[in-house]
Amino acid sequence: MKNRKSGKRWLLTIAMFFAAVLLLPHLLFPSIKPMPPGTEIEGTLIPTSPEDIRLLVDDTAWDPDARQRVIRQEIFDELLAMIGRADRFICLDMFLWNPWKGSVHEEHRKLSAELAQALIQQKKMVPDLDIIVLTDPINRIYGDTKPAFFDDLSRARIPVLFTDLTLLSESNRVFAPYWSLAEKVLKLPLIERWNTAPRLKNPFQKGGPDISLQQFGRLLRFKANHRKVAVTGSSRHGLEMLIGSLNPADGSSAHSNMALHIRGPAALEALDSEMEILRWSLRSEDKKRPGETDPLEFSARSIRKKAEALGTGVTDKPEWPKVQLLTEGAIGRTIVNLMETAGRGDEVRIAMFYLSERDVVAAIKQAAKRGASLRLILDANRDAFGMKKIGIPNRPVASELMGLSGNHDIQVRWANTHGEQFHTKSLSLRRGHSDNGVLVMGSANWTRRNIGNLNLEANLLVDNASQTLETFNRYFDTLWENADGLTHTLPYHHWEEKGLEGILKKWVYHLQERWGAGTF
């Protein structure tokens, strides 16, 4: 009897030990944090002249006769033109900005160096030009492994500030709490040197410098400032804003992308958001001595004053389109709300790199059941910088949408990629057969990570811009029908998931979406 009680105590002790091991990191390092200033913005609907709204497209298609890719690009060249026109200020916030190409053996346009050189050249031409550059720590692989052109920018008095991701909630709920605890332990003497020594292969650049365990652990948190925002000021051209899905990274140079270029005061809210991110990222750098102000703070104040001088006086014409800034969770709420208003006679076109967020998927299904016509062009999720993927999350989600019971007008086609990605994140909703409707696009994939207040994201909504909406719909229909003789898209059955493999991928997708233990 005594031995039995002793055995029970041992079992209880072991159970309590494992419970502490499993739960303590989550208690010490909670995954959810309040959103920092400048985020989760559902901005004002700003009246904007139709002439000041432009849709920009980077399109990569397949020529079946020549058996090669055909690339048409507009976004990056417009970004360079904005920089060339700027004589008052430039504010950039770019996620991927590096020359890394993974294991891809092909020529790429050197976007990263081109962008850096354009900034340096413009600073030389206009010495009092205020330039602020924000980017994500992934571009230094969460350590000091950064491209050389960042030092060139600093020498040209264009500092690059890496976003402080510690203020954001954790994306990877499975891994992050345990790594947070491990980092505390790994800071102990002797162990810290081992933790920060380069010993692991570079995951982004074949033959690149090795990285440390510390860098690799931070990578697996999957936290990001995923924005792609440019705001410039010119005495001749006024305020300009470009928000889209393009990353100025060499390995991304062949991707299909979309962006909106906006002129006028609508750019002010985007600029204010970026200034807030700059301020709290600056505080984390802890580089200032007591009583001193970082030069970047002076630049931020100067930029805001210059922007106000260029962007005051909104013209309120009822017939003009409205432009609205959406960031982080506000993007997800807006998409769900739009889907909930879609019904019989409405046309929905979706072009998406990653589609996985469960509320959005449910809203799409409900819109189809109410009689809306929905067409989706999705990336097949098979290519990532030379590495092959298994189709998660888009293929399981497409299977779910195409498997709706009843007679619903919902169709899926796949982007016909050949090494590059269909990196677009766009939606159009046309009301009935009118010219009226809404266009939404930007940096945010429709995933928990992108629209669930985890990543930093920036999108634009344009309402009642009939010309821009028609341009988008015409481009989408060309891709859908392969109307120009190129192969842009493939039928659903080409990448359809069936049988046991499809079931397994479905469950893997659900677990990854819920817990953030994946790259989407």
TORTIDO-248905 format. One record per residue (C-alpha): residue in one letter; x, y, z. Coordinates in steps of 0.2 Angstrom, whole numbers. Example, Ala and Ser with C-alpha at 12.3 -4.5 7.8 and 13.67 -1.06 7.14 Angstrom:
> A 62 -22 39
> S 68 -5 36
END
This chain:
> M 0 0 0
> K 14 11 5
> N 23 8 -12
> R 7 12 -21
> K 5 29 -13
> S 24 32 -16
> G 21 28 -34
> K 7 40 -36
> R 17 54 -28
> W 31 50 -41
> L 18 51 -55
> L 10 67 -49
> T 28 75 -47
> I 32 70 -65
> A 16 76 -71
> M 18 93 -62
> F 36 94 -69
> F 31 92 -87
> A 16 104 -84
> A 28 117 -78
> V 40 114 -93
> L 25 116 -105
> L 16 130 -97
> L 29 141 -89
> P 36 148 -105
> H 19 153 -110
> L 16 161 -93
> L 33 170 -93
> F 32 176 -112
> P 14 178 -117
> S 11 177 -136
> I -1 191 -137
> K 4 209 -134
> P -5 226 -137
> M -3 233 -154
> P 11 247 -154
> P 7 265 -160
> G 5 268 -179
> T -3 250 -182
> E -20 243 -184
> I -26 258 -194
> E -43 259 -202
> G -40 276 -210
> T -50 290 -216
> L -58 289 -234
> I -49 303 -243
> P -57 310 -258
> T -44 309 -272
> S -44 314 -291
> P -46 299 -303
> E -31 306 -312
> D -21 304 -296
> I -24 285 -294
> R -14 273 -304
> L -14 254 -304
> L 4 246 -307
> V 7 228 -312
> D 22 217 -313
> D 16 202 -324
> T 26 186 -327
> A 18 174 -340
> W 24 159 -350
> D 26 159 -369
> P 21 142 -374
> D 29 144 -392
> A 46 151 -386
> R 45 141 -370
> Q 51 155 -359
> R 45 168 -347
> V 38 185 -353
> I 41 198 -340
> R 32 215 -339
> Q 36 226 -325
> E 30 243 -319
> I 31 245 -300
> F 49 246 -297
> D 52 258 -311
> E 39 269 -304
> L 47 268 -287
> L 63 274 -295
> A 54 288 -303
> M 46 294 -287
> I 64 294 -279
> G 70 304 -294
> R 56 317 -292
> A 58 319 -273
> D 66 335 -268
> R 58 337 -250
> F 58 320 -242
> I 58 301 -245
> C 51 288 -233
> L 53 270 -237
> D 48 254 -228
> M 52 238 -237
> F 52 220 -230
> L 64 210 -241
> W 78 221 -247
> N 93 211 -251
> P 103 202 -266
> W 100 185 -259
> K 93 172 -272
> G 92 156 -263
> S 97 141 -274
> V 90 149 -290
> H 102 147 -304
> E 96 162 -315
> E 99 180 -319
> H 89 192 -309
> R 87 211 -310
> K 98 218 -296
> L 83 227 -288
> S 91 229 -271
> A 107 238 -277
> E 97 248 -289
> L 86 255 -275
> A 101 259 -264
> Q 110 268 -278
> A 95 278 -283
> L 93 284 -265
> I 112 289 -264
> Q 111 298 -281
> Q 96 308 -276
> K 104 313 -259
> K 119 319 -269
> M 109 329 -280
> V 98 336 -266
> P 109 337 -251
> D 95 344 -239
> L 84 330 -244
> D 77 321 -229
> I 77 302 -231
> I 71 289 -219
> V 73 270 -223
> L 64 257 -212
> T 66 238 -216
> D 65 221 -207
> P 78 213 -197
> I 77 198 -209
> N 89 208 -221
> R 103 206 -208
> I 96 188 -204
> Y 92 194 -186
> G 111 198 -183
> D 124 207 -192
> T 124 197 -209
> K 118 212 -219
> P 121 217 -237
> A 135 229 -241
> F 124 242 -248
> F 117 246 -231
> D 134 253 -226
> D 135 263 -243
> L 118 271 -238
> S 125 275 -220
> R 140 283 -228
> A 129 294 -239
> R 120 300 -223
> I 105 289 -227
> P 103 278 -211
> V 94 262 -212
> L 83 258 -196
> F 78 240 -193
> T 61 238 -186
> D 60 232 -167
> L 50 216 -169
> T 50 213 -150
> L 35 224 -148
> L 24 213 -159
> S 14 198 -154
> E 21 181 -158
> S 17 173 -174
> N 24 155 -170
> R 14 151 -154
> V 22 134 -153
> F 40 139 -154
> A 42 157 -148
> P 38 155 -129
> Y 51 142 -128
> W 64 151 -138
> S 61 167 -127
> L 66 156 -112
> A 80 148 -121
> E 87 165 -126
> K 88 170 -107
> V 98 154 -103
> L 109 156 -118
> K 114 174 -113
> L 124 166 -98
> P 143 168 -99
> L 152 155 -110
> I 135 149 -117
> E 132 165 -126
> R 148 164 -136
> W 143 147 -142
> N 126 153 -146
> T 131 168 -156
> A 146 159 -166
> P 142 156 -184
> R 140 138 -186
> L 124 135 -197
> K 122 136 -216
> N 114 152 -223
> P 96 148 -227
> F 94 162 -239
> Q 110 163 -249
> K 119 148 -256
> G 137 149 -251
> G 133 164 -240
> P 141 167 -223
> D 136 155 -209
> I 124 161 -196
> S 122 158 -177
> L 110 147 -167
> Q 103 164 -161
> Q 100 170 -178
> F 91 154 -183
> G 80 154 -167
> R 75 172 -171
> L 71 167 -189
> L 59 153 -183
> R 48 166 -173
> F 41 171 -190
> K 39 189 -185
> A 40 203 -198
> N 38 220 -204
> H 30 214 -220
> R 25 232 -227
> K 30 239 -244
> V 27 257 -243
> A 35 272 -251
> V 30 290 -248
> T 39 305 -256
> G 37 324 -256
> S 41 335 -271
> S 39 354 -273
> R 33 351 -291
> H 23 335 -289
> G 17 336 -271
> L 14 320 -261
> E 16 303 -268
> M 13 286 -261
> L 16 268 -267
> I 9 253 -258
> G 9 236 -265
> S 16 218 -264
> L 33 221 -272
> N 49 218 -262
> P 65 226 -269
> A 75 209 -267
> D 84 202 -281
> G 77 184 -279
> S 59 192 -280
> S 63 202 -296
> A 53 190 -308
> H 37 189 -296
> S 20 195 -302
> N 15 209 -291
> M 2 224 -290
> A 3 241 -282
> L -7 257 -281
> H 2 274 -284
> I -8 288 -276
> R -4 307 -277
> G -11 319 -264
> P -15 321 -246
> A -20 302 -244
> A -2 299 -242
> L -2 308 -225
> E -9 294 -214
> A 3 282 -222
> L 17 293 -217
> D 11 296 -200
> S 10 277 -197
> E 28 275 -203
> M 34 289 -192
> E 26 280 -176
> I 35 264 -181
> L 51 273 -183
> R 50 281 -166
> W 47 265 -156
> S 60 256 -166
> L 72 270 -162
> R 69 268 -144
> S 74 250 -144
> E 91 254 -153
> D 96 262 -136
> K 110 271 -145
> K 106 289 -138
> R 116 296 -124
> P 105 304 -110
> G 99 322 -116
> E 103 319 -134
> T 91 316 -149
> D 94 304 -163
> P 97 313 -180
> L 83 302 -186
> E 70 310 -174
> F 75 327 -181
> S 73 320 -199
> A 56 313 -194
> R 50 330 -188
> S 56 339 -203
> I 48 326 -215
> R 31 328 -206
> K 32 347 -207
> K 36 346 -226
> A 23 334 -229
> E 10 345 -221
> A 15 359 -231
> L 13 349 -247
> G -3 339 -242
> T -15 352 -234
> G -32 356 -242
> V -42 340 -246
> T -54 343 -260
> D -71 335 -256
> K -79 332 -273
> P -93 319 -270
> E -90 311 -287
> W -72 308 -283
> P -65 291 -278
> K -60 288 -260
> V -43 281 -254
> Q -42 273 -237
> L -26 266 -228
> L -28 249 -220
> T -15 241 -209
> E -14 224 -199
> G -30 218 -192
> A -40 232 -200
> I -36 223 -217
> G -44 207 -211
> R -59 215 -204
> T -62 225 -220
> I -60 210 -231
> V -73 200 -221
> N -85 215 -221
> L -84 217 -240
> M -87 198 -242
> E -102 199 -231
> T -110 213 -242
> A -107 203 -258
> G -123 194 -265
> R -132 190 -281
> G -126 200 -296
> D -110 205 -288
> E -93 200 -295
> V -78 196 -284
> R -61 194 -292
> I -47 188 -280
> A -28 187 -285
> M -18 180 -270
> F -2 172 -265
> Y -7 165 -249
> L -26 162 -244
> S -28 153 -227
> E -37 164 -214
> R -52 155 -208
> D -64 170 -206
> V -60 176 -223
> V -62 158 -231
> A -79 157 -222
> A -84 174 -228
> I -80 169 -246
> K -90 153 -245
> Q -105 163 -238
> A -104 176 -252
> A -104 162 -265
> K -120 154 -256
> R -128 171 -257
> G -126 171 -276
> A -110 182 -278
> S -99 177 -293
> L -82 173 -287
> R -66 169 -297
> L -49 166 -288
> I -32 166 -296
> L -20 158 -283
> D -2 154 -282
> A 0 135 -282
> N 13 137 -268
> R 26 126 -276
> D 41 138 -278
> A 51 148 -265
> F 68 155 -271
> G 73 138 -278
> M 65 127 -265
> K 50 116 -269
> K 35 118 -258
> I 20 106 -256
> G 5 118 -260
> I 0 123 -242
> P -10 133 -239
> N -18 137 -256
> R -22 119 -262
> P -31 113 -247
> V -41 130 -246
> A -45 129 -265
> S -51 111 -263
> E -63 117 -249
> L -70 131 -259
> M -72 121 -275
> G -80 107 -264
> L -95 118 -259
> S -111 109 -260
> G -125 116 -271
> N -125 126 -287
> H -113 141 -282
> D -103 152 -294
> I -85 150 -287
> Q -70 145 -298
> V -52 144 -295
> R -37 144 -307
> W -19 143 -304
> A -5 155 -308
> N 6 147 -321
> T 23 150 -312
> H 40 144 -318
> G 51 147 -303
> E 44 164 -299
> Q 29 167 -287
> F 12 175 -291
> H 15 187 -277
> T -1 198 -279
> K -13 201 -264
> S -28 209 -272
> L -47 210 -272
> S -60 218 -283
> L -78 219 -279
> R -90 226 -293
> R -108 229 -288
> G -120 222 -300
> H -116 226 -318
> S -112 244 -313
> D -95 253 -314
> N -95 255 -295
> G -85 245 -284
> V -70 243 -272
> L -52 238 -275
> V -41 232 -260
> M -22 228 -262
> G -6 229 -253
> S 7 219 -244
> A -5 208 -234
> N -8 189 -238
> W -25 183 -232
> T -17 173 -218
> R -18 174 -199
> R 0 180 -198
> N -4 194 -211
> I -21 201 -206
> G -22 195 -187
> N -12 209 -179
> L 5 199 -180
> N 15 206 -195
> L 16 224 -199
> E 6 226 -215
> A -1 240 -226
> N -15 240 -239
> L -25 253 -248
> L -44 252 -252
> V -50 262 -266
> D -69 265 -268
> N -79 271 -283
> A -63 273 -294
> S -72 266 -310
> Q -57 268 -321
> T -45 259 -309
> L -57 245 -306
> E -60 242 -324
> T -41 242 -327
> F -39 229 -313
> N -54 218 -319
> R -48 219 -337
> Y -30 213 -332
> F -38 199 -321
> D -49 193 -335
> T -34 192 -347
> L -25 181 -335
> W -40 171 -332
> E -43 168 -351
> N -25 168 -356
> A -32 180 -369
> D -16 188 -375
> G -9 171 -381
> L 2 169 -366
> T -1 156 -352
> H -5 165 -337
> T -16 153 -328
> L -20 134 -327
> P -36 125 -324
> Y -40 120 -306
> H -38 101 -309
> H -20 104 -314
> W -15 106 -295
> E -31 99 -288
> E -27 89 -271
> K -36 72 -270
> G -36 57 -259
> L -26 54 -243
> E -12 67 -248
> G -25 80 -249
> I -33 76 -232
> L -16 76 -224
> K -11 93 -232
> K -28 100 -226
> W -24 95 -208
> V -6 101 -209
> Y -13 118 -215
> H -26 120 -201
> L -13 116 -188
> Q 0 128 -196
> E -13 142 -198
> R -19 140 -180
> W -2 139 -172
> G 9 149 -184
> A 21 135 -186
> G 24 138 -204
> T 30 151 -216
> F 14 158 -222
END
